[in-house]
Amino acid sequence: MSTEMQAPSGSRDTVLKQVISVLEDMTSDWDIDFSGDIGDGTHLVGDLAFESIDVVHLIVTLGEIYQEKDLGFEELLIEDGRYISDLQIAQLADFLHRKLVERGNI
């Protein structure tokens, strides 16, 4: 997977498009039972058959794209001391956009 993409600037929609692009690249050769386009309502585990290592890969890739080592994804992935069972792309994009705005990266 290529991580040589330009980190986008601006809106939440721009961040969403970047996340979707990364996910499409990651899953392009996976044998998953998901038809349709990846979008806001797509679930990482339920729709794209992500496993924990895939989530780690996604987080690392997004960190590389945005040139951030620690975006604090544990805030998103852990609730009440437990890992969440699934995550929608919209939740991921909202979280990432908020963190990047807080850090002045977009």
C-alpha positions as CSV (number, residue, x, y, z in Angstrom):
1,M,0.0,0.0,0.0
2,S,1.3,3.4,-0.9
3,T,1.6,6.0,1.8
4,E,3.0,8.6,-0.5
5,M,-0.3,10.5,-0.6
6,Q,-0.4,14.2,0.2
7,A,-1.9,15.0,3.5
8,P,-5.1,16.9,2.7
9,S,-6.0,20.1,4.4
10,G,-9.4,21.5,5.3
11,S,-12.7,20.0,6.0
12,R,-14.0,16.9,7.6
13,D,-15.2,15.7,4.1
14,T,-11.6,15.9,2.9
15,V,-10.5,13.8,5.8
16,L,-13.3,11.4,5.1
17,K,-12.2,11.1,1.5
18,Q,-8.7,10.4,2.6
19,V,-9.8,7.7,5.1
20,I,-11.9,6.1,2.4
21,S,-9.1,6.1,-0.1
22,V,-6.8,4.4,2.4
23,L,-9.4,1.8,3.2
24,E,-10.1,1.1,-0.5
25,D,-6.4,0.6,-1.0
26,M,-6.1,-1.6,2.0
27,T,-9.0,-3.8,1.1
28,S,-8.7,-3.9,-2.7
29,D,-7.3,-7.4,-2.7
30,W,-9.2,-8.8,0.3
31,D,-11.7,-11.5,-0.2
32,I,-14.6,-10.0,1.7
33,D,-18.3,-10.3,1.3
34,F,-19.0,-6.5,1.0
35,S,-20.7,-5.0,-2.0
36,G,-21.0,-1.4,-2.6
37,D,-18.9,1.6,-1.9
38,I,-17.0,2.4,1.4
39,G,-18.7,5.4,3.0
40,D,-19.7,7.0,6.2
41,G,-21.8,4.2,7.4
42,T,-19.4,1.4,6.6
43,H,-18.2,-0.6,9.6
44,L,-14.5,-1.7,9.8
45,V,-15.3,-5.1,11.4
46,G,-18.8,-5.8,10.3
47,D,-18.5,-4.8,6.7
48,L,-14.8,-4.8,5.8
49,A,-13.8,-7.8,8.0
50,F,-11.1,-5.9,9.8
51,E,-9.1,-7.7,12.5
52,S,-7.1,-6.0,15.2
53,I,-3.9,-6.0,13.2
54,D,-5.8,-4.3,10.3
55,V,-6.9,-1.5,12.7
56,V,-3.2,-1.0,13.8
57,H,-2.1,-0.9,10.1
58,L,-4.8,1.7,9.4
59,I,-3.8,3.9,12.4
60,V,-0.1,3.7,11.4
61,T,-0.9,4.6,7.8
62,L,-3.1,7.6,8.8
63,G,-0.4,8.7,11.1
64,E,2.2,8.6,8.3
65,I,-0.1,10.5,5.9
66,Y,-0.8,13.2,8.4
67,Q,2.8,13.1,9.7
68,E,1.6,12.5,13.3
69,K,3.0,9.7,15.4
70,D,0.3,9.6,18.2
71,L,-3.1,10.9,17.4
72,G,-4.6,9.3,20.5
73,F,-6.7,6.7,18.8
74,E,-7.1,4.9,22.1
75,E,-9.8,7.6,22.9
76,L,-11.8,6.3,20.0
77,L,-11.1,2.6,20.3
78,I,-11.5,2.1,24.1
79,E,-14.7,2.7,26.0
80,D,-15.1,2.0,29.7
81,G,-11.8,0.2,29.7
82,R,-12.7,-2.2,26.9
83,Y,-12.0,-2.1,23.2
84,I,-15.0,-1.3,21.1
85,S,-16.3,-4.1,18.9
86,D,-16.7,-2.1,15.7
87,L,-16.3,1.4,14.3
88,Q,-18.0,3.3,11.5
89,I,-16.0,5.2,9.0
90,A,-17.8,8.4,10.0
91,Q,-16.7,8.0,13.6
92,L,-13.1,7.5,12.4
93,A,-13.2,10.6,10.1
94,D,-14.8,12.8,12.8
95,F,-12.2,11.8,15.4
96,L,-9.3,12.2,13.0
97,H,-10.6,15.6,11.8
98,R,-11.0,16.8,15.4
99,K,-7.5,15.7,16.4
100,L,-5.9,17.3,13.4
101,V,-7.8,20.6,14.0
102,E,-6.7,20.6,17.6
103,R,-3.1,20.1,16.6
104,G,-3.3,22.8,13.9
105,N,-2.5,20.3,11.1
106,I,-5.5,21.3,9.0
